[in-house]
Amino acid sequence: MDTYAVGFARPDRWSSEEPAHEAHPWHAVEAHRPPSELDGEIELAVCGAIVQIWGTQKWERVGAGRTACPTCQEVTAVGKTLTSAR
Ligand SMILES: [Zn+2]
């Protein structure tokens, strides 16, 4: 079972990269440790973005929302998991 931590795109990266990222600041990060232990760390999201771990958030919830990175959603298939579960 894969575990994903939630990462928040760093504001200082938004200005130099695509402005579109601003609408989808949440990314998934492969968690090799419990997300709570990774809280605050800078990691590479599954889509390649540099993000800061938000250990208190759960990707299963955040990733299904509209503000989550579409690429990360696709890689983790978070939306499909939720849809099939309901
Ligand atoms: Zn992403």
PDB file of the backbone (N, CA, C, O) and the ligand in Angstrom, with CONECT records:
HET     ZN  A 101       1
ATOM      1  N   MET A   1       0.846  -1.198   0.000  1.00  0.00           N
ATOM      2  CA  MET A   1       0.000   0.000   0.000  1.00  0.00           C
ATOM      3  C   MET A   1       0.876   1.240   0.000  1.00  0.00           C
ATOM      4  O   MET A   1       1.747   1.400   0.855  1.00  0.00           O
ATOM      5  N   ASP A   2       0.641   2.098  -0.946  1.00  0.00           N
ATOM      6  CA  ASP A   2       1.419   3.333  -1.023  1.00  0.00           C
ATOM      7  C   ASP A   2       0.859   4.383  -0.072  1.00  0.00           C
ATOM      8  O   ASP A   2      -0.353   4.540   0.072  1.00  0.00           O
ATOM      9  N   THR A   3       1.754   5.077   0.554  1.00  0.00           N
ATOM     10  CA  THR A   3       1.347   6.161   1.433  1.00  0.00           C
ATOM     11  C   THR A   3       1.866   7.464   0.852  1.00  0.00           C
ATOM     12  O   THR A   3       3.024   7.556   0.444  1.00  0.00           O
ATOM     13  N   TYR A   4       1.010   8.461   0.818  1.00  0.00           N
ATOM     14  CA  TYR A   4       1.428   9.753   0.312  1.00  0.00           C
ATOM     15  C   TYR A   4       1.225  10.828   1.352  1.00  0.00           C
ATOM     16  O   TYR A   4       0.186  10.910   2.007  1.00  0.00           O
ATOM     17  N   ALA A   5       2.241  11.644   1.482  1.00  0.00           N
ATOM     18  CA  ALA A   5       2.128  12.818   2.337  1.00  0.00           C
ATOM     19  C   ALA A   5       1.657  13.974   1.462  1.00  0.00           C
ATOM     20  O   ALA A   5       1.762  13.920   0.237  1.00  0.00           O
ATOM     21  N   VAL A   6       1.147  15.003   2.094  1.00  0.00           N
ATOM     22  CA  VAL A   6       0.678  16.173   1.358  1.00  0.00           C
ATOM     23  C   VAL A   6       1.748  17.248   1.395  1.00  0.00           C
ATOM     24  O   VAL A   6       2.282  17.582   2.452  1.00  0.00           O
ATOM     25  N   GLY A   7       2.051  17.784   0.215  1.00  0.00           N
ATOM     26  CA  GLY A   7       3.030  18.866   0.133  1.00  0.00           C
ATOM     27  C   GLY A   7       2.374  20.121  -0.391  1.00  0.00           C
ATOM     28  O   GLY A   7       1.493  20.068  -1.248  1.00  0.00           O
ATOM     29  N   PHE A   8       2.814  21.254   0.135  1.00  0.00           N
ATOM     30  CA  PHE A   8       2.274  22.544  -0.298  1.00  0.00           C
ATOM     31  C   PHE A   8       3.339  23.261  -1.109  1.00  0.00           C
ATOM     32  O   PHE A   8       4.472  23.427  -0.657  1.00  0.00           O
ATOM     33  N   ALA A   9       2.965  23.688  -2.316  1.00  0.00           N
ATOM     34  CA  ALA A   9       3.925  24.391  -3.174  1.00  0.00           C
ATOM     35  C   ALA A   9       4.413  25.650  -2.473  1.00  0.00           C
ATOM     36  O   ALA A   9       3.622  26.410  -1.916  1.00  0.00           O
ATOM     37  N   ARG A  10       5.707  25.858  -2.506  1.00  0.00           N
ATOM     38  CA  ARG A  10       6.276  27.011  -1.812  1.00  0.00           C
ATOM     39  C   ARG A  10       6.002  28.293  -2.586  1.00  0.00           C
ATOM     40  O   ARG A  10       6.258  28.369  -3.788  1.00  0.00           O
ATOM     41  N   PRO A  11       5.480  29.297  -1.890  1.00  0.00           N
ATOM     42  CA  PRO A  11       5.121  30.577  -2.536  1.00  0.00           C
ATOM     43  C   PRO A  11       6.277  31.204  -3.299  1.00  0.00           C
ATOM     44  O   PRO A  11       6.053  31.861  -4.316  1.00  0.00           O
ATOM     45  N   ASP A  12       7.496  31.020  -2.839  1.00  0.00           N
ATOM     46  CA  ASP A  12       8.630  31.653  -3.518  1.00  0.00           C
ATOM     47  C   ASP A  12       8.912  31.013  -4.866  1.00  0.00           C
ATOM     48  O   ASP A  12       9.671  31.553  -5.670  1.00  0.00           O
ATOM     49  N   ARG A  13       8.303  29.863  -5.112  1.00  0.00           N
ATOM     50  CA  ARG A  13       8.498  29.202  -6.412  1.00  0.00           C
ATOM     51  C   ARG A  13       7.429  29.647  -7.414  1.00  0.00           C
ATOM     52  O   ARG A  13       7.619  29.546  -8.626  1.00  0.00           O
ATOM     53  N   TRP A  14       6.317  30.134  -6.896  1.00  0.00           N
ATOM     54  CA  TRP A  14       5.207  30.463  -7.782  1.00  0.00           C
ATOM     55  C   TRP A  14       5.554  31.540  -8.792  1.00  0.00           C
ATOM     56  O   TRP A  14       5.148  31.459  -9.951  1.00  0.00           O
ATOM     57  N   SER A  15       6.300  32.543  -8.365  1.00  0.00           N
ATOM     58  CA  SER A  15       6.581  33.671  -9.249  1.00  0.00           C
ATOM     59  C   SER A  15       7.478  33.277 -10.415  1.00  0.00           C
ATOM     60  O   SER A  15       7.377  33.842 -11.505  1.00  0.00           O
ATOM     61  N   SER A  16       8.363  32.298 -10.179  1.00  0.00           N
ATOM     62  CA  SER A  16       9.314  31.947 -11.226  1.00  0.00           C
ATOM     63  C   SER A  16       8.801  30.817 -12.120  1.00  0.00           C
ATOM     64  O   SER A  16       9.359  30.554 -13.186  1.00  0.00           O
ATOM     65  N   GLU A  17       7.744  30.160 -11.677  1.00  0.00           N
ATOM     66  CA  GLU A  17       7.219  29.067 -12.489  1.00  0.00           C
ATOM     67  C   GLU A  17       5.853  29.430 -13.045  1.00  0.00           C
ATOM     68  O   GLU A  17       5.410  30.574 -12.938  1.00  0.00           O
ATOM     69  N   GLU A  18       5.205  28.465 -13.627  1.00  0.00           N
ATOM     70  CA  GLU A  18       3.901  28.735 -14.222  1.00  0.00           C
ATOM     71  C   GLU A  18       2.917  29.258 -13.180  1.00  0.00           C
ATOM     72  O   GLU A  18       2.778  28.671 -12.107  1.00  0.00           O
ATOM     73  N   PRO A  19       2.243  30.346 -13.489  1.00  0.00           N
ATOM     74  CA  PRO A  19       1.246  30.892 -12.555  1.00  0.00           C
ATOM     75  C   PRO A  19       0.118  29.899 -12.289  1.00  0.00           C
ATOM     76  O   PRO A  19      -0.565  29.984 -11.269  1.00  0.00           O
ATOM     77  N   ALA A  20      -0.071  28.970 -13.201  1.00  0.00           N
ATOM     78  CA  ALA A  20      -1.156  27.992 -13.078  1.00  0.00           C
ATOM     79  C   ALA A  20      -0.996  27.146 -11.824  1.00  0.00           C
ATOM     80  O   ALA A  20      -1.975  26.639 -11.276  1.00  0.00           O
ATOM     81  N   HIS A  21       0.239  26.999 -11.378  1.00  0.00           N
ATOM     82  CA  HIS A  21       0.481  26.193 -10.183  1.00  0.00           C
ATOM     83  C   HIS A  21      -0.197  26.777  -8.950  1.00  0.00           C
ATOM     84  O   HIS A  21      -0.497  26.075  -7.985  1.00  0.00           O
ATOM     85  N   GLU A  22      -0.425  28.079  -9.016  1.00  0.00           N
ATOM     86  CA  GLU A  22      -1.002  28.747  -7.861  1.00  0.00           C
ATOM     87  C   GLU A  22      -2.410  28.228  -7.547  1.00  0.00           C
ATOM     88  O   GLU A  22      -2.833  28.222  -6.391  1.00  0.00           O
ATOM     89  N   ALA A  23      -3.111  27.804  -8.562  1.00  0.00           N
ATOM     90  CA  ALA A  23      -4.469  27.301  -8.360  1.00  0.00           C
ATOM     91  C   ALA A  23      -4.461  25.875  -7.814  1.00  0.00           C
ATOM     92  O   ALA A  23      -5.469  25.399  -7.290  1.00  0.00           O
ATOM     93  N   HIS A  24      -3.338  25.207  -7.936  1.00  0.00           N
ATOM     94  CA  HIS A  24      -3.232  23.824  -7.463  1.00  0.00           C
ATOM     95  C   HIS A  24      -1.994  23.672  -6.584  1.00  0.00           C
ATOM     96  O   HIS A  24      -1.017  23.029  -6.970  1.00  0.00           O
ATOM     97  N   PRO A  25      -2.052  24.272  -5.399  1.00  0.00           N
ATOM     98  CA  PRO A  25      -0.844  24.280  -4.548  1.00  0.00           C
ATOM     99  C   PRO A  25      -0.554  22.965  -3.830  1.00  0.00           C
ATOM    100  O   PRO A  25       0.526  22.796  -3.265  1.00  0.00           O
ATOM    101  N   TRP A  26      -1.496  22.044  -3.848  1.00  0.00           N
ATOM    102  CA  TRP A  26      -1.298  20.792  -3.092  1.00  0.00           C
ATOM    103  C   TRP A  26      -0.756  19.680  -3.975  1.00  0.00           C
ATOM    104  O   TRP A  26      -1.268  19.427  -5.066  1.00  0.00           O
ATOM    105  N   HIS A  27       0.279  19.025  -3.492  1.00  0.00           N
ATOM    106  CA  HIS A  27       0.910  17.948  -4.246  1.00  0.00           C
ATOM    107  C   HIS A  27       1.070  16.709  -3.368  1.00  0.00           C
ATOM    108  O   HIS A  27       1.026  16.786  -2.140  1.00  0.00           O
ATOM    109  N   ALA A  28       1.254  15.578  -4.022  1.00  0.00           N
ATOM    110  CA  ALA A  28       1.480  14.334  -3.292  1.00  0.00           C
ATOM    111  C   ALA A  28       2.974  14.039  -3.239  1.00  0.00           C
ATOM    112  O   ALA A  28       3.689  14.221  -4.224  1.00  0.00           O
ATOM    113  N   VAL A  29       3.430  13.586  -2.091  1.00  0.00           N
ATOM    114  CA  VAL A  29       4.824  13.201  -1.911  1.00  0.00           C
ATOM    115  C   VAL A  29       4.854  11.772  -1.409  1.00  0.00           C
ATOM    116  O   VAL A  29       4.163  11.430  -0.449  1.00  0.00           O
ATOM    117  N   GLU A  30       5.653  10.938  -2.057  1.00  0.00           N
ATOM    118  CA  GLU A  30       5.764   9.559  -1.589  1.00  0.00           C
ATOM    119  C   GLU A  30       6.346   9.565  -0.186  1.00  0.00           C
ATOM    120  O   GLU A  30       7.432  10.095   0.047  1.00  0.00           O
ATOM    121  N   ALA A  31       5.623   8.980   0.732  1.00  0.00           N
ATOM    122  CA  ALA A  31       6.051   8.994   2.125  1.00  0.00           C
ATOM    123  C   ALA A  31       6.684   7.666   2.503  1.00  0.00           C
ATOM    124  O   ALA A  31       6.037   6.618   2.492  1.00  0.00           O
ATOM    125  N   HIS A  32       7.958   7.738   2.836  1.00  0.00           N
ATOM    126  CA  HIS A  32       8.643   6.525   3.283  1.00  0.00           C
ATOM    127  C   HIS A  32       8.589   6.416   4.797  1.00  0.00           C
ATOM    128  O   HIS A  32       8.981   5.411   5.390  1.00  0.00           O
ATOM    129  N   ARG A  33       8.088   7.488   5.400  1.00  0.00           N
ATOM    130  CA  ARG A  33       7.879   7.522   6.840  1.00  0.00           C
ATOM    131  C   ARG A  33       6.484   8.089   7.067  1.00  0.00           C
ATOM    132  O   ARG A  33       5.898   8.637   6.134  1.00  0.00           O
ATOM    133  N   PRO A  34       5.939   7.980   8.255  1.00  0.00           N
ATOM    134  CA  PRO A  34       4.621   8.586   8.523  1.00  0.00           C
ATOM    135  C   PRO A  34       4.666  10.076   8.212  1.00  0.00           C
ATOM    136  O   PRO A  34       5.613  10.761   8.597  1.00  0.00           O
ATOM    137  N   PRO A  35       3.633  10.591   7.510  1.00  0.00           N
ATOM    138  CA  PRO A  35       3.595  12.006   7.123  1.00  0.00           C
ATOM    139  C   PRO A  35       3.831  12.954   8.299  1.00  0.00           C
ATOM    140  O   PRO A  35       4.400  14.032   8.123  1.00  0.00           O
ATOM    141  N   SER A  36       3.401  12.562   9.485  1.00  0.00           N
ATOM    142  CA  SER A  36       3.585  13.448  10.636  1.00  0.00           C
ATOM    143  C   SER A  36       5.069  13.638  10.952  1.00  0.00           C
ATOM    144  O   SER A  36       5.470  14.676  11.478  1.00  0.00           O
ATOM    145  N   GLU A  37       5.875  12.635  10.629  1.00  0.00           N
ATOM    146  CA  GLU A  37       7.321  12.741  10.865  1.00  0.00           C
ATOM    147  C   GLU A  37       7.990  13.611   9.821  1.00  0.00           C
ATOM    148  O   GLU A  37       9.068  14.157  10.057  1.00  0.00           O
ATOM    149  N   LEU A  38       7.351  13.743   8.661  1.00  0.00           N
ATOM    150  CA  LEU A  38       7.931  14.526   7.569  1.00  0.00           C
ATOM    151  C   LEU A  38       7.479  15.981   7.613  1.00  0.00           C
ATOM    152  O   LEU A  38       7.906  16.787   6.788  1.00  0.00           O
ATOM    153  N   ASP A  39       6.635  16.315   8.551  1.00  0.00           N
ATOM    154  CA  ASP A  39       6.044  17.650   8.614  1.00  0.00           C
ATOM    155  C   ASP A  39       7.099  18.754   8.549  1.00  0.00           C
ATOM    156  O   ASP A  39       8.061  18.770   9.317  1.00  0.00           O
ATOM    157  N   GLY A  40       6.887  19.672   7.610  1.00  0.00           N
ATOM    158  CA  GLY A  40       7.785  20.818   7.492  1.00  0.00           C
ATOM    159  C   GLY A  40       8.978  20.589   6.597  1.00  0.00           C
ATOM    160  O   GLY A  40       9.698  21.539   6.288  1.00  0.00           O
ATOM    161  N   GLU A  41       9.216  19.359   6.167  1.00  0.00           N
ATOM    162  CA  GLU A  41      10.380  19.081   5.335  1.00  0.00           C
ATOM    163  C   GLU A  41      10.123  19.436   3.884  1.00  0.00           C
ATOM    164  O   GLU A  41       8.991  19.367   3.404  1.00  0.00           O
ATOM    165  N   ILE A  42      11.189  19.817   3.190  1.00  0.00           N
ATOM    166  CA  ILE A  42      11.086  20.132   1.769  1.00  0.00           C
ATOM    167  C   ILE A  42      11.349  18.851   0.987  1.00  0.00           C
ATOM    168  O   ILE A  42      12.399  18.223   1.128  1.00  0.00           O
ATOM    169  N   GLU A  43      10.376  18.478   0.163  1.00  0.00           N
ATOM    170  CA  GLU A  43      10.502  17.232  -0.580  1.00  0.00           C
ATOM    171  C   GLU A  43      10.110  17.439  -2.040  1.00  0.00           C
ATOM    172  O   GLU A  43       9.582  18.485  -2.420  1.00  0.00           O
ATOM    173  N   LEU A  44      10.380  16.421  -2.840  1.00  0.00           N
ATOM    174  CA  LEU A  44      10.006  16.431  -4.242  1.00  0.00           C
ATOM    175  C   LEU A  44       8.670  15.714  -4.390  1.00  0.00           C
ATOM    176  O   LEU A  44       8.533  14.554  -4.002  1.00  0.00           O
ATOM    177  N   ALA A  45       7.692  16.408  -4.951  1.00  0.00           N
ATOM    178  CA  ALA A  45       6.386  15.785  -5.167  1.00  0.00           C
ATOM    179  C   ALA A  45       6.483  14.768  -6.299  1.00  0.00           C
ATOM    180  O   ALA A  45       7.458  14.764  -7.051  1.00  0.00           O
ATOM    181  N   VAL A  46       5.483  13.916  -6.421  1.00  0.00           N
ATOM    182  CA  VAL A  46       5.508  12.878  -7.453  1.00  0.00           C
ATOM    183  C   VAL A  46       5.510  13.475  -8.857  1.00  0.00           C
ATOM    184  O   VAL A  46       5.926  12.814  -9.808  1.00  0.00           O
ATOM    185  N   CYS A  47       5.044  14.736  -8.998  1.00  0.00           N
ATOM    186  CA  CYS A  47       5.027  15.385 -10.305  1.00  0.00           C
ATOM    187  C   CYS A  47       6.315  16.158 -10.558  1.00  0.00           C
ATOM    188  O   CYS A  47       6.510  16.690 -11.651  1.00  0.00           O
ATOM    189  N   GLY A  48       7.202  16.229  -9.556  1.00  0.00           N
ATOM    190  CA  GLY A  48       8.465  16.911  -9.743  1.00  0.00           C
ATOM    191  C   GLY A  48       8.537  18.296  -9.122  1.00  0.00           C
ATOM    192  O   GLY A  48       9.581  18.944  -9.189  1.00  0.00           O
ATOM    193  N   ALA A  49       7.457  18.760  -8.523  1.00  0.00           N
ATOM    194  CA  ALA A  49       7.449  20.081  -7.891  1.00  0.00           C
ATOM    195  C   ALA A  49       8.144  20.027  -6.534  1.00  0.00           C
ATOM    196  O   ALA A  49       8.129  19.003  -5.851  1.00  0.00           O
ATOM    197  N   ILE A  50       8.752  21.151  -6.159  1.00  0.00           N
ATOM    198  CA  ILE A  50       9.356  21.250  -4.831  1.00  0.00           C
ATOM    199  C   ILE A  50       8.279  21.726  -3.876  1.00  0.00           C
ATOM    200  O   ILE A  50       7.689  22.788  -4.074  1.00  0.00           O
ATOM    201  N   VAL A  51       8.026  20.950  -2.854  1.00  0.00           N
ATOM    202  CA  VAL A  51       6.947  21.294  -1.923  1.00  0.00           C
ATOM    203  C   VAL A  51       7.400  21.125  -0.485  1.00  0.00           C
ATOM    204  O   VAL A  51       8.397  20.462  -0.198  1.00  0.00           O
ATOM    205  N   GLN A  52       6.646  21.737   0.405  1.00  0.00           N
ATOM    206  CA  GLN A  52       6.893  21.571   1.831  1.00  0.00           C
ATOM    207  C   GLN A  52       5.821  20.656   2.405  1.00  0.00           C
ATOM    208  O   GLN A  52       4.629  20.869   2.183  1.00  0.00           O
ATOM    209  N   ILE A  53       6.246  19.649   3.134  1.00  0.00           N
ATOM    210  CA  ILE A  53       5.300  18.666   3.671  1.00  0.00           C
ATOM    211  C   ILE A  53       4.372  19.304   4.693  1.00  0.00           C
ATOM    212  O   ILE A  53       4.806  20.047   5.572  1.00  0.00           O
ATOM    213  N   TRP A  54       3.111  19.003   4.560  1.00  0.00           N
ATOM    214  CA  TRP A  54       2.080  19.484   5.459  1.00  0.00           C
ATOM    215  C   TRP A  54       1.563  18.236   6.188  1.00  0.00           C
ATOM    216  O   TRP A  54       0.547  17.653   5.808  1.00  0.00           O
ATOM    217  N   GLY A  55       2.270  17.852   7.219  1.00  0.00           N
ATOM    218  CA  GLY A  55       2.064  16.544   7.842  1.00  0.00           C
ATOM    219  C   GLY A  55       0.689  16.285   8.416  1.00  0.00           C
ATOM    220  O   GLY A  55       0.299  15.133   8.608  1.00  0.00           O
ATOM    221  N   THR A  56      -0.048  17.349   8.692  1.00  0.00           N
ATOM    222  CA  THR A  56      -1.352  17.149   9.314  1.00  0.00           C
ATOM    223  C   THR A  56      -2.451  16.879   8.297  1.00  0.00           C
ATOM    224  O   THR A  56      -3.568  16.508   8.660  1.00  0.00           O
ATOM    225  N   GLN A  57      -2.125  17.069   7.012  1.00  0.00           N
ATOM    226  CA  GLN A  57      -3.130  16.843   5.973  1.00  0.00           C
ATOM    227  C   GLN A  57      -3.029  15.421   5.439  1.00  0.00           C
ATOM    228  O   GLN A  57      -1.960  14.811   5.462  1.00  0.00           O
ATOM    229  N   LYS A  58      -4.143  14.906   4.961  1.00  0.00           N
ATOM    230  CA  LYS A  58      -4.141  13.575   4.358  1.00  0.00           C
ATOM    231  C   LYS A  58      -4.370  13.713   2.857  1.00  0.00           C
ATOM    232  O   LYS A  58      -5.310  14.378   2.421  1.00  0.00           O
ATOM    233  N   TRP A  59      -3.500  13.079   2.071  1.00  0.00           N
ATOM    234  CA  TRP A  59      -3.612  13.192   0.614  1.00  0.00           C
ATOM    235  C   TRP A  59      -4.936  12.621   0.106  1.00  0.00           C
ATOM    236  O   TRP A  59      -5.492  13.113  -0.876  1.00  0.00           O
ATOM    237  N   GLU A  60      -5.432  11.593   0.771  1.00  0.00           N
ATOM    238  CA  GLU A  60      -6.701  10.993   0.331  1.00  0.00           C
ATOM    239  C   GLU A  60      -7.822  12.034   0.328  1.00  0.00           C
ATOM    240  O   GLU A  60      -8.746  11.969  -0.484  1.00  0.00           O
ATOM    241  N   ARG A  61      -7.723  12.999   1.255  1.00  0.00           N
ATOM    242  CA  ARG A  61      -8.751  14.042   1.328  1.00  0.00           C
ATOM    243  C   ARG A  61      -8.393  15.243   0.452  1.00  0.00           C
ATOM    244  O   ARG A  61      -9.185  15.681  -0.382  1.00  0.00           O
ATOM    245  N   VAL A  62      -7.177  15.765   0.661  1.00  0.00           N
ATOM    246  CA  VAL A  62      -6.737  16.952  -0.074  1.00  0.00           C
ATOM    247  C   VAL A  62      -6.631  16.660  -1.570  1.00  0.00           C
ATOM    248  O   VAL A  62      -6.992  17.490  -2.404  1.00  0.00           O
ATOM    249  N   GLY A  63      -6.127  15.461  -1.898  1.00  0.00           N
ATOM    250  CA  GLY A  63      -5.895  15.108  -3.289  1.00  0.00           C
ATOM    251  C   GLY A  63      -7.168  14.998  -4.107  1.00  0.00           C
ATOM    252  O   GLY A  63      -7.138  15.125  -5.331  1.00  0.00           O
ATOM    253  N   ALA A  64      -8.274  14.766  -3.441  1.00  0.00           N
ATOM    254  CA  ALA A  64      -9.542  14.637  -4.151  1.00  0.00           C
ATOM    255  C   ALA A  64     -10.172  16.001  -4.413  1.00  0.00           C
ATOM    256  O   ALA A  64     -11.161  16.106  -5.138  1.00  0.00           O
ATOM    257  N   GLY A  65      -9.598  17.039  -3.823  1.00  0.00           N
ATOM    258  CA  GLY A  65     -10.160  18.382  -3.973  1.00  0.00           C
ATOM    259  C   GLY A  65      -9.716  19.076  -5.241  1.00  0.00           C
ATOM    260  O   GLY A  65      -8.842  18.590  -5.959  1.00  0.00           O
ATOM    261  N   ARG A  66     -10.328  20.218  -5.507  1.00  0.00           N
ATOM    262  CA  ARG A  66     -10.054  20.966  -6.730  1.00  0.00           C
ATOM    263  C   ARG A  66      -8.713  21.692  -6.705  1.00  0.00           C
ATOM    264  O   ARG A  66      -8.177  22.044  -7.756  1.00  0.00           O
ATOM    265  N   THR A  67      -8.174  21.916  -5.524  1.00  0.00           N
ATOM    266  CA  THR A  67      -6.920  22.663  -5.439  1.00  0.00           C
ATOM    267  C   THR A  67      -5.702  21.755  -5.470  1.00  0.00           C
ATOM    268  O   THR A  67      -4.574  22.220  -5.304  1.00  0.00           O
ATOM    269  N   ALA A  68      -5.925  20.452  -5.685  1.00  0.00           N
ATOM    270  CA  ALA A  68      -4.802  19.525  -5.748  1.00  0.00           C
ATOM    271  C   ALA A  68      -4.218  19.492  -7.157  1.00  0.00           C
ATOM    272  O   ALA A  68      -4.929  19.683  -8.143  1.00  0.00           O
ATOM    273  N   CYS A  69      -2.922  19.248  -7.233  1.00  0.00           N
ATOM    274  CA  CYS A  69      -2.215  19.185  -8.514  1.00  0.00           C
ATOM    275  C   CYS A  69      -2.778  18.038  -9.368  1.00  0.00           C
ATOM    276  O   CYS A  69      -2.800  16.889  -8.925  1.00  0.00           O
ATOM    277  N   PRO A  70      -3.232  18.348 -10.590  1.00  0.00           N
ATOM    278  CA  PRO A  70      -3.814  17.315 -11.469  1.00  0.00           C
ATOM    279  C   PRO A  70      -2.837  16.177 -11.778  1.00  0.00           C
ATOM    280  O   PRO A  70      -3.236  15.016 -11.869  1.00  0.00           O
ATOM    281  N   THR A  71      -1.576  16.514 -11.935  1.00  0.00           N
ATOM    282  CA  THR A  71      -0.582  15.477 -12.228  1.00  0.00           C
ATOM    283  C   THR A  71      -0.433  14.520 -11.053  1.00  0.00           C
ATOM    284  O   THR A  71      -0.378  13.303 -11.229  1.00  0.00           O
ATOM    285  N   CYS A  72      -0.368  15.082  -9.866  1.00  0.00           N
ATOM    286  CA  CYS A  72      -0.242  14.241  -8.674  1.00  0.00           C
ATOM    287  C   CYS A  72      -1.490  13.384  -8.488  1.00  0.00           C
ATOM    288  O   CYS A  72      -1.400  12.226  -8.080  1.00  0.00           O
ATOM    289  N   GLN A  73      -2.650  13.955  -8.789  1.00  0.00           N
ATOM    290  CA  GLN A  73      -3.895  13.192  -8.679  1.00  0.00           C
ATOM    291  C   GLN A  73      -3.852  11.986  -9.599  1.00  0.00           C
ATOM    292  O   GLN A  73      -4.267  10.886  -9.235  1.00  0.00           O
ATOM    293  N   GLU A  74      -3.331  12.222 -10.823  1.00  0.00           N
ATOM    294  CA  GLU A  74      -3.293  11.145 -11.801  1.00  0.00           C
ATOM    295  C   GLU A  74      -2.309  10.061 -11.377  1.00  0.00           C
ATOM    296  O   GLU A  74      -2.616   8.871 -11.453  1.00  0.00           O
ATOM    297  N   VAL A  75      -1.132  10.475 -10.932  1.00  0.00           N
ATOM    298  CA  VAL A  75      -0.098   9.513 -10.544  1.00  0.00           C
ATOM    299  C   VAL A  75      -0.549   8.658  -9.371  1.00  0.00           C
ATOM    300  O   VAL A  75      -0.297   7.453  -9.339  1.00  0.00           O
ATOM    301  N   THR A  76      -1.211   9.278  -8.413  1.00  0.00           N
ATOM    302  CA  THR A  76      -1.627   8.534  -7.223  1.00  0.00           C
ATOM    303  C   THR A  76      -3.006   7.915  -7.382  1.00  0.00           C
ATOM    304  O   THR A  76      -3.432   7.094  -6.569  1.00  0.00           O
ATOM    305  N   ALA A  77      -3.706   8.326  -8.457  1.00  0.00           N
ATOM    306  CA  ALA A  77      -5.053   7.811  -8.727  1.00  0.00           C
ATOM    307  C   ALA A  77      -5.983   8.030  -7.548  1.00  0.00           C
ATOM    308  O   ALA A  77      -6.847   7.200  -7.265  1.00  0.00           O
ATOM    309  N   VAL A  78      -5.805   9.147  -6.864  1.00  0.00           N
ATOM    310  CA  VAL A  78      -6.572   9.402  -5.655  1.00  0.00           C
ATOM    311  C   VAL A  78      -8.064   9.557  -5.950  1.00  0.00           C
ATOM    312  O   VAL A  78      -8.912   9.101  -5.183  1.00  0.00           O
ATOM    313  N   GLY A  79      -8.369  10.211  -7.078  1.00  0.00           N
ATOM    314  CA  GLY A  79      -9.771  10.412  -7.412  1.00  0.00           C
ATOM    315  C   GLY A  79     -10.482   9.116  -7.708  1.00  0.00           C
ATOM    316  O   GLY A  79     -11.614   8.903  -7.276  1.00  0.00           O
ATOM    317  N   LYS A  80      -9.800   8.232  -8.463  1.00  0.00           N
ATOM    318  CA  LYS A  80     -10.401   6.956  -8.829  1.00  0.00           C
ATOM    319  C   LYS A  80     -10.668   6.106  -7.602  1.00  0.00           C
ATOM    320  O   LYS A  80     -11.699   5.440  -7.500  1.00  0.00           O
ATOM    321  N   THR A  81      -9.727   6.138  -6.674  1.00  0.00           N
ATOM    322  CA  THR A  81      -9.883   5.352  -5.446  1.00  0.00           C
ATOM    323  C   THR A  81     -11.139   5.775  -4.702  1.00  0.00           C
ATOM    324  O   THR A  81     -11.925   4.945  -4.245  1.00  0.00           O
ATOM    325  N   LEU A  82     -11.310   7.101  -4.593  1.00  0.00           N
ATOM    326  CA  LEU A  82     -12.469   7.604  -3.883  1.00  0.00           C
ATOM    327  C   LEU A  82     -13.772   7.263  -4.605  1.00  0.00           C
ATOM    328  O   LEU A  82     -14.767   6.890  -3.984  1.00  0.00           O
ATOM    329  N   THR A  83     -13.740   7.402  -5.933  1.00  0.00           N
ATOM    330  CA  THR A  83     -14.938   7.155  -6.708  1.00  0.00           C
ATOM    331  C   THR A  83     -15.397   5.701  -6.579  1.00  0.00           C
ATOM    332  O   THR A  83     -16.584   5.425  -6.400  1.00  0.00           O
ATOM    333  N   SER A  84     -14.441   4.782  -6.673  1.00  0.00           N
ATOM    334  CA  SER A  84     -14.797   3.367  -6.609  1.00  0.00           C
ATOM    335  C   SER A  84     -15.211   2.955  -5.203  1.00  0.00           C
ATOM    336  O   SER A  84     -15.914   1.962  -5.012  1.00  0.00           O
ATOM    337  N   ALA A  85     -14.764   3.732  -4.228  1.00  0.00           N
ATOM    338  CA  ALA A  85     -15.075   3.384  -2.845  1.00  0.00           C
ATOM    339  C   ALA A  85     -16.488   3.802  -2.459  1.00  0.00           C
ATOM    340  O   ALA A  85     -17.049   3.327  -1.472  1.00  0.00           O
ATOM    341  N   ARG A  86     -17.055   4.712  -3.272  1.00  0.00           N
ATOM    342  CA  ARG A  86     -18.387   5.181  -2.903  1.00  0.00           C
ATOM    343  C   ARG A  86     -19.463   4.516  -3.721  1.00  0.00           C
ATOM    344  O   ARG A  86     -20.646   4.801  -3.533  1.00  0.00           O
TER     345      ARG A  86
HETATM  346 ZN    ZN A 101       2.003  17.822  -8.236  1.00  0.00          ZN2+
END
